[in-house]
């Protein structure tokens, strides 16, 4: 894809518009539950990358794991390692650390938007690829996570990049002359870097590398059977792919200090730990509290249906039918009869392999039922192939419009169609800001309809807005926070005292304030008889409640 081409101008306009919007609003997002300690982990990682420490007798890698080493050492830190310097530059310019991270997180998300577009262009026209990227980037769920989620959203982006550039790497290797050697190997480093970085974030990332290997095998077999020449060299292709995997492993090792002491043993330990994902967290699902390890099989399908905008799954179905139809007609008539328009070419193997990155984890969740919580944020990475398939559905609609309407009018109506499909996400994001990740669609009555039945604002980002109101109305109060008081303390004015409620109930006095979130309906259980001073919420859904002890 050459972004300099005029046909890519609509995508660039959309991308720049989203960048401008993000720059305008990134300061308005509160810290999420997982962020503060995770960013402290990022700061501590600097210890591992200072050569002066390596040869000291008291060198201890546990100092690189932050204030919660047992929780963090087996969490891949590649994103923190790569972004800690940009965050430092931004804080040196005057940004608060949380705001700096939110900006960097959002810019990473925009990189993923560009890669959705790039991947889509392999199988569809620019307008349809634009539609896929626009639908992806305007999902309220994803837009919200783009700022406040430094774990799952960066993994989505790097996993997607490993797929995109891995496929392109195979294309280059197959197309190159057998006599080319060093140049072909030199082009491997960036795809390998993306795969290695993704692996040093989540242990599932090698799935992208396996899909790239399968694509290479299919492309090689096709090229050997084709009548064109020269034929690809199996030796050079094998060397290239081996180099790709070795470089990816090296990048993984460099970006994950926990692996340094025992790379293979620690990697296996992390794999087994993540496969089990032990947690006792409770999850509110369809009005009932479940343990994360005991959720029904309909958990993921239900959330996929309810937390993405209404056009997504009809478009996905149309796109999947389009892909199957193109494959069927390509098989039926590889040489169209005279007088008939040629069938659309069948989608190549890379599309079906990319779609495997959606279906394989999806069916894994259905069959194995691993512990899940916080919606399906741990599986956000499966979504890009679904939006690419939506792009195929959009292309089918655009072709129908072009055939039914005059040329110029057909293009104008096509642009209007893409905007119309994106409108539900744009409108919901505006209404829910800055809590758009709590979005539920109209099938359940919006976020207000899902309230008390499903998790909405489960990451406590509402503490920012709540404490800012307390700073104005009760600047000298004592504020007891039901859970994660350190998040609220980050926004407290100098005169406001913030304390953890749990473990300190005996210290709470008349007139003290209580801040409690609605996760698992805890606002109904905590100081249930205390009068409510104000609430934070959107669309008839309550996210945080501030009470005063009578």
N, C-alpha and C positions, 0 to 999 in steps of 0.2 A: 504494500500500500504506500503510495506516494502522496503525502498530505499536501503537497504543493499543487496538486491537480485542482482545477476549478470545481470539479464535481464534488470535492470534499468540503467546499466552503460552507454549506449548511451545517455540517457537523462541527466545523470549527466555530461557527457563530454560536451554536448551542453550547459547546464546551466552554467558550469564553464567558458566555452569559452565566453559566453555572459557577464558574470561577469567581466572577464579580459578586454574585449573590453570596457565595460561601465566605468571601472576604468581608462582606458586610455583616454577617451574622455569627461568625465562629466564636466570638466572645460571649454569646448569649447562652451557651450550653453549659450546664452544670457538670461537675465531676460525677462520674459513675462509680458504683460500688467498687469495681475492680481496678480503677485507675491509680489512686495515690500510691499504694504499695507496689504496683507494677512499675510505675515511673521511678520509684525509689530503687527498684531492682535495676532499672536502666542506668541510673546514676552510679550504683555500686559496681556495675560491670566494667567501668573504667579501670578498676584495680587490676583486672585480669589482662589488660592490654598495655600495661606499662612495663617495658622490659626491665627497668631498674628493680622491679619487685621479684622477677623470676629467679634470681640467683641469691636472694637473701635466705638465710636459714629459717626464718619465720614465715616464709611465703605460704599462704593458706588460701586456697581457692574459694573456701566458703565465704570469705569476705567479699567476693564478687556476686553473691547471691542476694544481697539486700537484707532488709530487716526481717524478712520471713523466708529464710533459706530453704527450709524443708518444703515449703509450698512452691518455691520458684525455681530451684535448681533443675528440675526436670521439665520445666516449661521453656520451650525453645525461645531464646532471646534475640534472634537475628534482627527482627524489626527494631528493637531497642538499640542494638549495637549500631545499626545503620543510620538511625535517625537522631541519636542523642546529640551529635554535633550540630545538625541544623536547628534543633531545639535550643541548644546553647546560644547559637548565633541570634536567634529570635529573642531570647530572653535578654541578651546583651543589648538589643535594640529597645528594650523597655517592656516587652510583653511578659505577663505573668506566666509561670511555667505551665499551668493547666491550659491556658489559652494558646500558648505556643504549641503544645502537643495536639490540641484540637485542630489547629490550622494544618499542622504536618499530616495528621490523620486524614483530613479532608483532601489535601493535595494528593495523597496516596490513592484515595478513592477515585479522584478524577483520572489518575493514571489507569485505573481499572476500567473506567468508562471508555477511554480511548482504546483499550485492548479488547473490550467487547465489540466495538466498532470494527477494529482490525480483524478480529476472528470472523465476524459476520461477513465481511467482504470476500471471504474465501468461497462463499456459496450463494451470494445474492447481490443485487444491485446496490448502489450507494443510498438511494432513498429508503430501501428496506433495511439496510444496515443502520442508517440513521434512526429509523423507528425502533429497532432493537435496542440501540444504545440509549435512546431517549426514554423508553419504557424502563430500562434498568436504572438509569440515573434519577428518575423521578418517583421511584417507589418510596413512600414515606418510611417504611421499615429500613431500607438501605440508606436513605439520606440521613436518618437519625444516627444509625450506627457509624456512618462515615466520620462523624466528629468524635464520638464518645467511646468508640470501641477500638483500642489499640491491639487487640488480639485477633478476633475473628475476621474483621474487615481487611486488615493487611494480609492475612493468610489467603483470603479470597483473591486478592489482587495478585499476589505472587504465584499462587497455584494457577490462576488464569494465564499469567505471563509465561509460566513454564509450558503450558499447553500451546499457546500461540506461537512462541518462538521455537519451541521444540518441533512443531509441525513444519515451520519455515526452515529450520535447520535440515530436516529430512529432505525437503524439496530441493534445497541447494545441493545437498550431497548427491542426490539422484541425478540432478541435471548437470552436474559438473563433469568435465572430461576425466576419464580414468587417469590421465597423466598428471592431473593436478594433485599435489600432495599437501605441502605445508600450508598453503592458503586455505584449503578445506578444513584442516585441523584448527587453524587460527580462528576461524569463524564460530567456533563452538563455545567460546568462553561465556558469552552473555546468556544463552539458554541454560548452560550449566550453572551459572551464577544464580539464575532465578530458581532453578530446581533445588540447588543446595540451600539457598536462603529459605525457600518454602519449607524444606525438610527441617531446617533449624528453627521453624516456627511450630509446625505440627507434624506429627509422625506419619500422617496420611499422605503427605506430599509425594512420595515415590510413586503413587498411583499415576500421576501425570507423566513421570518418566517411563513407566511401563506402557502407557498408551502411545507415547512417542516411539518406543521400540516396535510395538505392533504395527504402527503406521509405516515405519521404515521397512518392515518385512513385507507388507502389502505392496508398497510402492516399488520395492525391488522386484517382486514377482511380476508385477504389471509391466515394469520396464523391460524385463528379460523376455517377456512374451510379445512385446510390441515389435512392430516391423521397423521402427526407427533405430538409428544408430548415432553415436556410439552407445554401447551397452554400459550400464553402471558397473563399477568394479566392486565385487563382494568384499575383497580384501580391504579396500580403502573405506568402504561403508562400515565394515566391522571395526576397523581402527578408529574411525570417527566416533562411532557410538560408544566404544569402550572408553575413549578419551572423555567423551561427554559425561559418562557415569563417574569416572575417576575424579574429574574436576568438580562435579557436583558433590561428591563425597568430601573432597578437600574443602570446599566452601562451607559445607555443613560443619565440619570439624572446626574450622577457623571461627565461625560465628556462634559456637555453642561451647563455652568454657567447661561445662559439666562433663563433656565428652573427653576432655584432654587427658585425664588421668587413666581412663580405661575405655577407649572409644567403643569397641564392640560390646563389651559387657554393659556399659551404661546405656548404650543405644537400645539393646534388648530389654533392659529394665524399664526404660521409658515406654517402649512399645507395649510391653505387658501391662504396665500401669495404666496407660491411656486406653488400652483395650477394655480394661475393667472399669476405669473411671469411677473409683469408689467415692460415693457421696451420700450423705443422709438428708440432703436438702428436700424440703417439701415443695410441691408444685401445685398451683391452682389450675385445674383443668376441667372445664365444663361444670363448674360449680362445686367440684369435689377436690379435696386435698389428697394428693398422692405423694408417695416417696418417689424420688427421681428414678430409682431402679425398678419401680413397679408401675410405670405408666402403661396405659393400654396401647395396642398397636395403632389405633387411629390417631394417636397424638400428633405425629409428624404430618400425615395427610390432612388432618383437620387444620393445623396451623398454616400449612402451605395454601390451603383453600381460603382461609379467612384473613391472612395478614398481607396478601398481595392484592393489588387493585383488581377490580372486576374484569377488565378485558384480558388479563394475562392467560388464564387457563383455556378460555375459548380460542384465543389466538394460538396457544401452544398446541391444542388439538388440531386446529386447521393447519398449522405448520407441519405437524407430524404426518397428517394425512397427505399433505403436499409432498413431503419427502418420500413417503411410501409409494404414492402415485407416480412420481417421477422415476423411481426405481422399477416399478412394474412396467411402465411403458417403454423404458429403456431396454428392458429384457424382452418385451413382446416384439418390438420393431427397432432393432439397432440400425436398420436401413429403411426409412420411411418410404411407403409406396409413392409412386409418382402422383402428383396432384395433391398430396397431403403435406401439411406443415410438419416439419421435423419435431419430434418430441423434445421436451426440455431434457437436457442431459441429467443422468442420475447423479445424485449427490455422491461425492467420493468417500472413501473409507474414513477420512479424517473427521467428517461430520458425525458418522455413527460412533466413532471412538470418542469424540468430544461428548456426545450424548450419553455415552457410557459413564462419564464422570458425574452425570446426574443420576442415572438409574441405579448404578451399582451401590453407592452409599444409601440411596433411598430404600432399596430392597434389603440392604444390610440392616438398617434400622428396623424395618418391619419384621425381619426374621429373628434377629438377635436381641432386639429390644434393649440396647445399651442405656445406661442412665442418661437422662436429658433434663435440662432445666434452663431457665431464662429463655423461654421460647425455643427456637431451634437455631440459636446464634452459632452454635458449634458446627452447624452444617450449612451456613450461608454460602460456603464455597461451591456448593452444587448448583447454584442458581444461574450463573452465566450461560451454560448450554441451553437452559430452558428459555432464556430471553433470546438467544440466537434462533431457536426454533420458533419463537413468536415472530421474529423477523421474517422467517419463511412464510408464515401466515400473512404478514403484512404485504409481502411481495405478491402473494396470490390475489389479495384484495386490490393492490395497485394495478396489477395487470388487467384485472376485470374492469377497473375504472378507465384505464387507457383504451381498452377495446370498446367501451360503451360510450365514451365521450370524445369530443374533438381533442386534439393533441394538447393545446395550451390549457384548456379547461380541465382536461384529465389530470394534468400535473398539478394545477391549483387545488383541485378537489383532493388529490392525493396528499398534498401538504396539510390541507385541513383535516384529513382523516388521521394523520399521524398526531397532530396536535390534539385532536379530540380524544384519541386513545390515551394520551398522556395526561389529559386534563384532570381525571379523578385523583391521580397521585399529586399533581401540583396543588390542587385545591385542598386536599387533605393535609398536605405538608404545611400549607399556609395556616390552616385552622389550628393544627396541633402544635405548631412551633412553640418552644424548642423540644417538644416531646414527640416528634413524629414517629419515633421507633415504636411507640405504643399503639400504632395504627391497627384497626380492624376495618374490614370493608363492609359494604351495605348488606351483604348476605346475613350478617348477624346484627345489623343495626348500628354499625360504626363502633368507635371506641366506647361510646356510652353504652351501647348494647352489650358489649363484651365485659364491661365492668362488673365485678363481683362474680363473674363466671370464669374468666381467663386472666392470666397475668397481663398487666398493661405497663405501668411505669415501674418495672421491677428493679431498676438499677439506681433508684433514689436520686436521680438528677434534679428532682423537684426541690431538694434541700436548698439549692442556690436561691431560687425565687422566694422560698419561705423565709430563709434567714435574712434576705435583703429587706423583706417587709417587716420582720421583727426589729432589724436595726433602726428602722424609721419610727415604728410605733412603740417599741419597748427597748430603748437603747441601753438601759442599765439592768435588764432582767437577768435572771438565771434560767438558762434553757437546758432542759434535760431531753436528750435524744434517745428514742427507743432503741435504735441500732445504728452502728457506724457513725458515731458522733464526730469522728475526725473529718468527715466530709462536710458536715455543717460548720465545724470550727474554721474551715478554710475561708468562709464568707462572713464570719462574725466581725462586727465593729469592735473597736478597743474596749468599750464599756460592757459588752455582752459576754457573759460567762457561759460556756458550753460544756456540758458534762454528759457522760454516758448514764443512761437511766438504769440499764441492767446492772445489778450489783450495787446500786446506790439508792435503792428505793427508800431506805430509811432517812436519807438526807433531804428528800423532797418535801417542801414546805408550802403552805398556803401562799398563793400568788405566783409561784413558779410556773414557767411555761413548759409544755410537753410537745415535742415534735415527733410525730409518728407517721409512717407511710402506710399505704393501703395494701401492700403486698401481703397475700394470704389473708386479706381483710383484717390486718392487725389493728387498724384504726378503730375497729369496733370492739376490740378486746382490751385495749390498753387504756386505762383510766376512762372507762366507758361512761361514767357519770359526770366527768368534768366537762364544763361548757366549752364549745368550740369557738375560738376567736375568729379564725378564718381558715379557708381551705385553698389548696392549689390543685388545679385540675383543668381539663378541657372536655368539651362535648358531654357534659353531665357525668363525666368520670372523675373521681377524686383520687389524686395521687398522693398528696400530703395533707395532714391536718395539724393545726396548731391549737392546743387546748391550754386552759389555765386551771391550775389546781384551785378549787374553791376554798 
